[in-house]
Amino acid sequence: MTPELAAAGAAHAIGTLEDAWTTDPRVLKRARALELSGWTFHLAGRAGVLGDATDPETLVTMLGTVAPEAVRTGWEAARRVGPAQVADARLAACAAWGSVRLCEVVDDRVADLAQRVVDGADATAMPVFCATRRMVATVCGAAEGAGARVALLAHALAEHRRAAMLVACRAVGLSPVESLVAGPEGEQEAIAAGWSPPFPARMFVLRRYAVAAMFADRITGGAFRALKPAERIEFVDRLCDAAATVACR
């Protein structure tokens, strides 16, 4: 299995795991405990890895696909708690989720393979991923069990994929809104990211999005060079099994 094929094969599983933990009621309970909305918890949890002092305008460029006003509103709401503290709480919730939901479907072998892929990822032009990887390394050091580690490392890989897609979509000429509309959830994803209709017709941006996805496979595939071909197959298969198990529950 080539690195690019491994990246493509792992992308759906990584996305499934990311969706599962970020929407889990036990994770969202952390938001309520901090007296934050789910959106603020999500935004500040992702961007808070960059520190409290980051200004909203800079965050808009770093996150790439979130509407500027949504970034400003969520970031200002998180300042009451502290965005960095929100990021800590969100990653702790991710680890707790993994220790419960993944404990029976992954082991130290999967975690070790994931760690090598994360460590091998190039973070050029990817500040959110770079900061996430650094914070995940700290949380992983204190996490108990392979499930917690895999959940955290899969989250880091999800941020790597997001960053690669952002770079690739810009390279093929897709605007932030166009890249969201062309994605799996279409207009609903654009609305969730704070954009308002009217949106561009999806059929006119799908081809460029498909090209961007291939570029993203190439970019993220570099991380999989840390594994031997047989290990790539093993890792992708085990990750897909874990994602399928989580999706069925």
C-alpha positions as CSV (number, residue, x, y, z in Angstrom):
1,M,0.0,0.0,0.0
2,T,1.4,3.4,-1.0
3,P,1.4,6.3,1.5
4,E,-1.2,8.1,-0.6
5,L,-3.5,5.1,-0.7
6,A,-3.1,4.7,3.1
7,A,-4.0,8.3,3.6
8,A,-7.1,8.0,1.4
9,G,-8.1,4.7,3.1
10,A,-7.7,6.2,6.6
11,A,-9.5,9.5,5.9
12,H,-13.1,8.2,6.2
13,A,-12.3,6.3,9.4
14,I,-10.6,9.3,10.9
15,G,-13.6,11.4,10.1
16,T,-16.0,8.9,11.6
17,L,-14.0,8.8,14.8
18,E,-13.8,12.6,14.9
19,D,-17.6,13.0,14.4
20,A,-18.3,10.3,17.0
21,W,-16.4,11.9,19.9
22,T,-17.2,15.5,19.1
23,T,-21.0,14.9,19.1
24,D,-21.1,12.5,22.1
25,P,-23.4,13.7,24.8
26,R,-20.7,13.1,27.5
27,V,-18.3,15.3,25.6
28,L,-20.9,18.0,25.2
29,K,-21.5,17.9,28.9
30,R,-18.1,19.4,29.3
31,A,-19.4,22.4,27.4
32,R,-22.3,22.8,29.7
33,A,-20.0,22.5,32.8
34,L,-18.0,25.4,31.4
35,E,-21.3,27.3,30.7
36,L,-20.5,27.4,27.0
37,S,-22.6,26.6,23.9
38,G,-21.7,23.5,21.9
39,W,-20.4,25.8,19.1
40,T,-18.2,27.8,21.3
41,F,-16.8,24.7,22.9
42,H,-16.1,23.3,19.4
43,L,-14.5,26.5,18.0
44,A,-12.4,27.4,21.1
45,G,-11.5,23.7,21.6
46,R,-10.0,23.6,18.1
47,A,-8.4,27.1,18.1
48,G,-7.6,27.3,21.7
49,V,-4.5,25.2,21.1
50,L,-3.0,28.4,19.6
51,G,-3.2,30.2,23.0
52,D,-5.5,32.9,24.5
53,A,-3.7,35.8,22.9
54,T,-4.5,34.9,19.3
55,D,-6.7,37.5,17.7
56,P,-9.9,36.6,15.8
57,E,-8.7,37.9,12.5
58,T,-5.7,35.6,12.6
59,L,-7.9,32.7,13.6
60,V,-10.1,33.3,10.6
61,T,-7.2,32.7,8.3
62,M,-5.9,29.7,10.3
63,L,-9.2,27.9,10.5
64,G,-9.9,28.7,6.9
65,T,-13.5,27.6,6.4
66,V,-15.3,29.1,9.3
67,A,-17.2,32.3,8.7
68,P,-15.4,35.3,10.1
69,E,-18.3,36.5,12.2
70,A,-18.8,33.0,13.7
71,V,-15.1,32.9,14.6
72,R,-15.3,36.3,16.4
73,T,-18.5,35.5,18.2
74,G,-17.3,32.1,19.4
75,W,-13.8,33.3,20.4
76,E,-15.2,36.3,22.4
77,A,-17.6,34.0,24.2
78,A,-14.8,31.6,25.1
79,R,-12.7,34.4,26.6
80,R,-14.7,34.2,29.8
81,V,-13.2,30.8,30.5
82,G,-10.1,31.1,28.5
83,P,-9.7,29.4,25.0
84,A,-6.6,27.5,26.1
85,Q,-8.5,26.1,29.1
86,V,-11.4,25.1,26.8
87,A,-8.9,23.3,24.5
88,D,-7.5,21.4,27.5
89,A,-11.0,20.4,28.6
90,R,-12.0,19.3,25.1
91,L,-8.9,17.1,24.7
92,A,-9.5,15.6,28.1
93,A,-13.0,14.8,27.0
94,C,-11.7,13.2,23.9
95,A,-9.4,11.0,25.9
96,A,-12.2,10.0,28.3
97,W,-14.4,9.2,25.4
98,G,-11.7,7.0,23.8
99,S,-11.0,5.2,27.0
100,V,-14.7,4.1,27.1
101,R,-15.7,3.7,23.5
102,L,-12.4,2.4,22.0
103,C,-11.1,0.3,24.8
104,E,-12.4,-3.0,23.3
105,V,-11.5,-2.3,19.7
106,V,-8.0,-0.9,19.8
107,D,-4.7,-1.9,21.6
108,D,-1.2,-0.5,22.1
109,R,-0.2,-1.7,18.7
110,V,-2.8,0.6,17.0
111,A,-1.8,3.4,19.3
112,D,1.9,3.0,18.5
113,L,1.2,2.9,14.7
114,A,-0.9,6.1,15.0
115,Q,1.8,7.8,17.0
116,R,4.3,7.1,14.3
117,V,2.0,8.6,11.7
118,V,1.3,11.7,13.7
119,D,5.0,12.2,14.4
120,G,5.8,11.8,10.8
121,A,3.3,14.4,9.6
122,D,4.7,17.6,8.0
123,A,3.1,20.6,9.6
124,T,4.1,23.2,7.1
125,A,1.4,25.8,6.7
126,M,-0.7,24.0,9.3
127,P,-0.6,26.0,12.6
128,V,-3.7,24.5,14.1
129,F,-2.5,20.9,13.5
130,C,1.0,21.8,14.7
131,A,-0.4,23.2,18.0
132,T,-2.9,20.3,18.3
133,R,-0.1,17.7,17.9
134,R,1.9,19.4,20.6
135,M,-1.0,19.5,23.1
136,V,-2.1,16.0,22.2
137,A,1.4,14.7,23.0
138,T,1.1,16.2,26.5
139,V,-2.4,14.7,27.1
140,C,-1.3,11.3,25.7
141,G,1.5,11.2,28.2
142,A,-1.0,11.3,31.0
143,A,-3.7,9.2,29.3
144,E,-4.5,5.7,30.5
145,G,-5.2,3.0,28.0
146,A,-4.8,2.6,24.3
147,G,-8.4,3.8,23.6
148,A,-7.6,7.2,25.0
149,R,-4.4,7.5,23.0
150,V,-6.0,6.4,19.8
151,A,-8.8,8.9,20.2
152,L,-6.4,11.7,20.7
153,L,-4.1,10.7,17.9
154,A,-7.0,10.2,15.5
155,H,-8.1,13.8,16.4
156,A,-4.6,15.1,15.6
157,L,-4.8,13.3,12.2
158,A,-8.3,14.8,11.6
159,E,-6.8,18.2,12.1
160,H,-3.9,17.3,9.7
161,R,-6.5,16.2,7.1
162,R,-8.5,19.4,7.5
163,A,-5.4,21.5,7.1
164,A,-4.4,19.5,4.0
165,M,-7.8,20.0,2.4
166,L,-7.7,23.7,3.2
167,V,-4.4,24.1,1.4
168,A,-5.5,21.8,-1.5
169,C,-8.9,23.6,-1.9
170,R,-7.2,27.0,-2.1
171,A,-4.7,25.5,-4.7
172,V,-7.5,24.5,-7.0
173,G,-9.3,27.8,-6.7
174,L,-12.1,26.9,-4.3
175,S,-13.3,29.5,-1.9
176,P,-14.0,28.5,1.8
177,V,-17.8,28.4,1.1
178,E,-17.3,26.4,-2.1
179,S,-15.1,23.9,-0.4
180,L,-17.8,23.3,2.3
181,V,-20.7,23.1,-0.2
182,A,-18.7,20.5,-2.3
183,G,-18.0,18.4,0.8
184,P,-19.9,15.4,2.1
185,E,-22.5,17.4,4.0
186,G,-22.9,20.1,1.4
187,E,-24.9,23.2,2.4
188,Q,-25.6,22.0,5.9
189,E,-21.8,22.0,6.6
190,A,-21.6,25.6,5.3
191,I,-24.5,26.6,7.5
192,A,-22.9,24.9,10.5
193,A,-19.7,26.9,9.9
194,G,-21.6,30.1,10.1
195,W,-22.1,31.0,6.4
196,S,-25.5,32.1,5.0
197,P,-27.2,31.3,1.7
198,P,-27.3,31.7,-1.2
199,F,-24.7,29.1,-1.8
200,P,-22.9,28.2,-5.1
201,A,-24.4,25.3,-7.0
202,R,-22.7,22.1,-5.8
203,M,-22.4,20.5,-9.2
204,F,-20.1,23.3,-10.4
205,V,-17.6,22.8,-7.6
206,L,-17.5,19.0,-7.2
207,R,-14.8,18.3,-9.8
208,R,-12.4,20.8,-8.3
209,Y,-13.2,19.3,-4.9
210,A,-12.3,15.8,-6.1
211,V,-9.0,17.1,-7.4
212,A,-8.3,18.8,-4.0
213,A,-9.1,15.5,-2.3
214,M,-6.4,13.8,-4.3
215,F,-3.9,16.6,-3.5
216,A,-4.9,16.2,0.2
217,D,-4.2,12.4,-0.1
218,R,-0.7,13.3,-1.4
219,I,-0.1,15.8,1.4
220,T,-1.3,13.6,4.2
221,G,0.3,10.6,2.7
222,G,3.7,11.9,3.6
223,A,2.9,11.0,7.3
224,F,2.3,7.4,6.3
225,R,5.9,7.0,5.1
226,A,6.7,6.5,8.7
227,L,5.2,3.0,8.3
228,K,6.2,0.1,6.2
229,P,3.7,-1.0,3.4
230,A,2.4,-3.9,5.5
231,E,2.1,-1.7,8.5
232,R,0.0,0.8,6.5
233,I,-2.4,-1.9,5.6
234,E,-2.6,-3.1,9.2
235,F,-3.1,0.4,10.5
236,V,-5.8,1.4,8.0
237,D,-7.7,-1.9,8.5
238,R,-7.6,-1.6,12.3
239,L,-8.6,2.0,12.2
240,C,-11.5,1.2,9.8
241,D,-12.6,-1.6,12.1
242,A,-12.6,0.8,15.1
243,A,-14.6,3.4,13.2
244,A,-17.1,0.8,12.0
245,T,-17.6,-0.4,15.6
246,V,-18.2,3.1,16.9
247,A,-20.6,3.9,14.1
248,C,-22.7,0.9,14.9
249,R,-23.2,1.7,18.6
